[in-house]
Amino acid sequence: MKYMLLVCGDDTADGSGMAPVEPWVEELGDREVRLHGHRLVQPAEAVTVRVRGGEVLRTDGPFAETKEYVAGFDILECDTLEEAVEAAAKHPVATIGAMEVRRFWDDEDAEAEIRALDAELTEALRERDVDRALACYAPSAEVYHLADGQERQGLDAHHKALQDLFASVTGPVTREVRDLRIQVDESIGFAHSLVRLTATRTDGTALDETLRVTTGYRDVGLKRLITHEHAVSLKGA
């Protein structure tokens, strides 16, 4: 389970004797408990935004005047709340401030989202639907393909390559994904796989090509999209 650790500082506390945070970060990172985290600027640099009666009200500074403030955050992967609390207690700021531990909502499954997007891409190729396939990519996606002895870069080049592919075959394009390995967190993810493409060309010959594919994903709005794709043909390898 994932937990958000809010690191709360205290303006009235003397932090001169506090232990450095780096060993805590390194130790939890080595154990793959700490997934991500970062410091935040001081509350004086915050901007508080409210909307009242359709009017945007902007106030410089934090939403409440208090000696305690959120100084940073960490995302932890722990089996239990007790394990997350134990990790929080070892954070140096806990000796002068406070650590707030909150569990993530259970309805988030980032890996399932990536697998669903990959399945959508497979279906788009089977239907030979260029627009449906490109909808799996972010508009600014970096796409690099080396296939059929030709190098193609960019989403526009990928668009044309798909058009050429679908025009050169008479039926569906079968996309078989093998050895799919996914690494993902709440905002980005990476997948590595072998992708075999098979179809029947218009001249009756068989298209059969296997690609080694590395794919990067990022949350774009309310959904994950492909933002990077690097594919190399294994033909002749």
C-alpha positions as CSV (number, residue, x, y, z in Angstrom):
1,M,0.0,0.0,0.0
2,K,1.1,3.6,-0.7
3,Y,1.2,6.2,2.0
4,M,1.7,10.0,1.8
5,L,4.1,11.3,4.4
6,L,3.6,15.0,5.1
7,V,6.7,16.5,6.6
8,C,5.6,19.3,9.0
9,G,8.1,21.7,10.2
10,D,7.9,24.1,13.2
11,D,9.0,27.7,13.0
12,T,9.6,27.8,16.8
13,A,11.8,24.7,16.9
14,D,15.6,24.8,16.9
15,G,16.7,22.6,14.0
16,S,20.4,23.2,14.5
17,G,20.9,19.8,16.1
18,M,18.7,17.8,13.7
19,A,20.3,14.9,11.9
20,P,20.6,15.2,8.1
21,V,17.8,13.8,6.0
22,E,19.9,12.3,3.3
23,P,20.7,9.0,5.1
24,W,17.0,8.4,5.8
25,V,16.2,9.0,2.1
26,E,19.0,6.7,1.0
27,E,18.2,3.9,3.4
28,L,14.5,3.8,2.5
29,G,15.3,4.2,-1.2
30,D,17.7,1.2,-1.1
31,R,14.8,-0.8,0.5
32,E,12.4,0.4,-2.2
33,V,10.2,1.8,0.5
34,R,10.5,5.5,-0.5
35,L,9.2,6.0,-4.0
36,H,9.3,9.7,-4.4
37,G,9.5,12.9,-2.4
38,H,10.6,16.5,-2.4
39,R,11.0,19.6,-0.2
40,L,8.7,22.6,-0.5
41,V,9.5,26.3,-0.4
42,Q,8.7,28.2,2.8
43,P,5.1,29.1,3.5
44,A,5.8,32.8,2.9
45,E,6.2,32.0,-0.8
46,A,2.8,30.2,-0.9
47,V,-0.2,31.5,-2.7
48,T,-3.7,30.7,-1.4
49,V,-6.5,30.7,-3.9
50,R,-10.3,30.9,-3.1
51,V,-13.2,31.4,-5.4
52,R,-16.2,33.3,-4.0
53,G,-19.2,34.3,-6.1
54,G,-17.3,33.5,-9.2
55,E,-14.4,35.8,-8.3
56,V,-10.9,34.4,-7.8
57,L,-9.4,35.6,-4.6
58,R,-5.6,35.3,-4.3
59,T,-3.8,35.7,-1.1
60,D,0.0,35.6,-0.6
61,G,1.0,33.2,2.1
62,P,-0.4,30.0,3.6
63,F,-4.2,29.5,4.1
64,A,-3.7,29.6,7.9
65,E,-1.3,31.4,10.2
66,T,0.4,28.7,12.3
67,K,3.8,27.8,13.6
68,E,3.6,24.4,11.9
69,Y,3.7,24.0,8.1
70,V,4.2,21.4,5.5
71,A,7.8,21.5,4.5
72,G,7.9,18.6,2.1
73,F,6.4,15.2,1.3
74,D,7.4,11.6,0.7
75,I,5.5,8.7,-0.9
76,L,6.1,5.4,0.8
77,E,5.3,1.8,-0.3
78,C,4.6,-0.2,2.9
79,D,2.7,-3.4,3.7
80,T,1.0,-1.9,6.8
81,L,0.3,1.4,8.5
82,E,2.6,0.3,11.3
83,E,5.5,0.0,8.9
84,A,4.8,3.5,7.5
85,V,4.6,5.0,11.0
86,E,7.9,3.3,11.8
87,A,9.5,4.9,8.7
88,A,8.0,8.3,9.6
89,A,9.4,8.1,13.2
90,K,12.9,7.7,11.8
91,H,12.7,10.9,9.7
92,P,14.9,13.6,11.3
93,V,12.2,16.2,11.1
94,A,10.1,14.1,13.5
95,T,12.4,15.2,16.3
96,I,11.6,18.9,15.9
97,G,8.3,18.9,14.0
98,A,5.6,16.3,13.1
99,M,5.0,13.7,10.4
100,E,1.4,13.1,9.1
101,V,0.9,9.7,7.5
102,R,-2.0,9.1,5.1
103,R,-2.9,6.1,3.1
104,F,-3.7,6.5,-0.6
105,W,-7.2,5.7,-1.9
106,D,-7.6,2.1,-2.8
107,D,-9.2,2.6,-6.2
108,E,-6.0,3.6,-7.9
109,D,-4.2,0.9,-9.9
110,A,-1.6,2.6,-12.1
111,E,-0.3,-0.7,-13.6
112,A,-3.9,-1.8,-14.6
113,E,-4.2,1.6,-16.4
114,I,-1.1,0.9,-18.4
115,R,-2.2,-2.6,-19.3
116,A,-5.6,-1.3,-20.4
117,L,-3.9,1.3,-22.6
118,D,-1.6,-1.3,-24.1
119,A,-4.7,-3.5,-24.8
120,E,-6.4,-0.5,-26.5
121,L,-3.3,-0.1,-28.8
122,T,-3.5,-3.8,-29.7
123,E,-7.2,-3.4,-30.6
124,A,-6.5,-0.3,-32.6
125,L,-4.0,-2.1,-34.8
126,R,-6.3,-5.1,-35.2
127,E,-9.0,-2.7,-36.5
128,R,-6.4,-0.8,-38.5
129,D,-7.6,2.4,-37.0
130,V,-5.0,5.2,-37.1
131,D,-6.9,7.7,-35.1
132,R,-7.6,5.2,-32.3
133,A,-4.0,4.2,-32.2
134,L,-2.7,7.7,-32.0
135,A,-5.2,8.5,-29.3
136,C,-3.0,6.4,-27.0
137,Y,-0.2,8.9,-27.4
138,A,0.2,12.4,-25.9
139,P,0.4,15.1,-28.6
140,S,4.0,15.9,-27.6
141,A,5.1,12.2,-27.5
142,E,8.6,11.4,-28.5
143,V,8.5,8.3,-30.8
144,Y,11.5,6.6,-32.2
145,H,11.2,3.5,-34.3
146,L,13.8,1.5,-36.2
147,A,12.0,-1.0,-38.3
148,D,12.2,-2.4,-41.9
149,G,15.7,-0.9,-42.1
150,Q,14.3,2.6,-41.7
151,E,14.5,5.1,-38.9
152,R,11.4,7.1,-38.0
153,Q,11.2,9.8,-35.3
154,G,8.3,11.9,-34.0
155,L,4.6,11.4,-33.8
156,D,4.0,12.7,-37.3
157,A,6.4,10.1,-38.7
158,H,4.7,7.4,-36.6
159,H,1.3,8.6,-37.9
160,K,2.5,8.2,-41.5
161,A,4.1,4.8,-40.7
162,L,0.8,3.5,-39.4
163,Q,-1.0,4.8,-42.5
164,D,1.5,3.0,-44.7
165,L,1.3,-0.2,-42.6
166,F,-2.5,-0.4,-42.8
167,A,-2.5,0.4,-46.5
168,S,0.0,-2.4,-47.2
169,V,-2.1,-5.2,-45.6
170,T,-5.5,-6.8,-46.4
171,G,-6.7,-7.7,-42.9
172,P,-6.2,-7.0,-39.3
173,V,-2.7,-6.4,-37.8
174,T,-2.1,-8.8,-34.9
175,R,-0.1,-7.3,-32.1
176,E,1.2,-9.9,-29.7
177,V,2.9,-8.5,-26.5
178,R,5.3,-10.8,-24.7
179,D,7.5,-10.4,-21.6
180,L,5.7,-7.2,-20.6
181,R,7.4,-5.7,-17.5
182,I,6.0,-2.5,-16.0
183,Q,7.4,-0.1,-13.5
184,V,5.0,2.6,-12.4
185,D,4.1,5.2,-9.8
186,E,1.3,7.7,-9.5
187,S,2.3,9.9,-12.4
188,I,4.8,8.2,-14.6
189,G,5.5,4.6,-15.7
190,F,7.8,2.6,-18.0
191,A,7.2,-0.7,-19.8
192,H,9.6,-3.1,-21.6
193,S,8.3,-5.8,-23.9
194,L,8.7,-7.7,-27.1
195,V,6.0,-6.9,-29.6
196,R,5.3,-9.2,-32.5
197,L,3.3,-7.8,-35.5
198,T,1.8,-10.2,-38.0
199,A,-0.5,-9.6,-41.0
200,T,-1.0,-10.5,-44.6
201,R,0.3,-8.0,-47.1
202,T,-1.7,-7.0,-50.2
203,D,0.6,-9.1,-52.4
204,G,-0.2,-12.2,-50.4
205,T,3.1,-12.4,-48.5
206,A,3.3,-12.5,-44.7
207,L,4.3,-9.6,-42.5
208,D,6.0,-11.0,-39.4
209,E,8.2,-8.6,-37.3
210,T,9.2,-8.6,-33.7
211,L,10.2,-5.3,-32.0
212,R,11.9,-4.7,-28.7
213,V,9.9,-1.8,-27.2
214,T,10.5,0.6,-24.3
215,T,7.5,2.8,-23.5
216,G,7.2,5.8,-21.2
217,Y,3.8,6.9,-19.8
218,R,2.6,10.0,-17.9
219,D,-0.6,11.2,-16.5
220,V,-2.1,13.7,-19.0
221,G,-5.3,15.1,-17.6
222,L,-7.4,12.3,-16.2
223,K,-5.7,9.5,-18.1
224,R,-2.3,8.0,-18.8
225,L,-0.9,8.3,-22.3
226,I,2.3,7.3,-24.0
227,T,4.9,10.1,-23.9
228,H,7.9,8.2,-25.1
229,E,8.3,5.1,-27.3
230,H,11.5,3.5,-28.5
231,A,11.1,0.4,-30.8
232,V,13.9,-1.5,-32.5
233,S,13.3,-4.4,-34.9
234,L,14.9,-7.7,-34.0
235,K,14.9,-8.8,-37.6
236,G,18.3,-10.1,-38.5
237,A,19.5,-9.8,-35.0
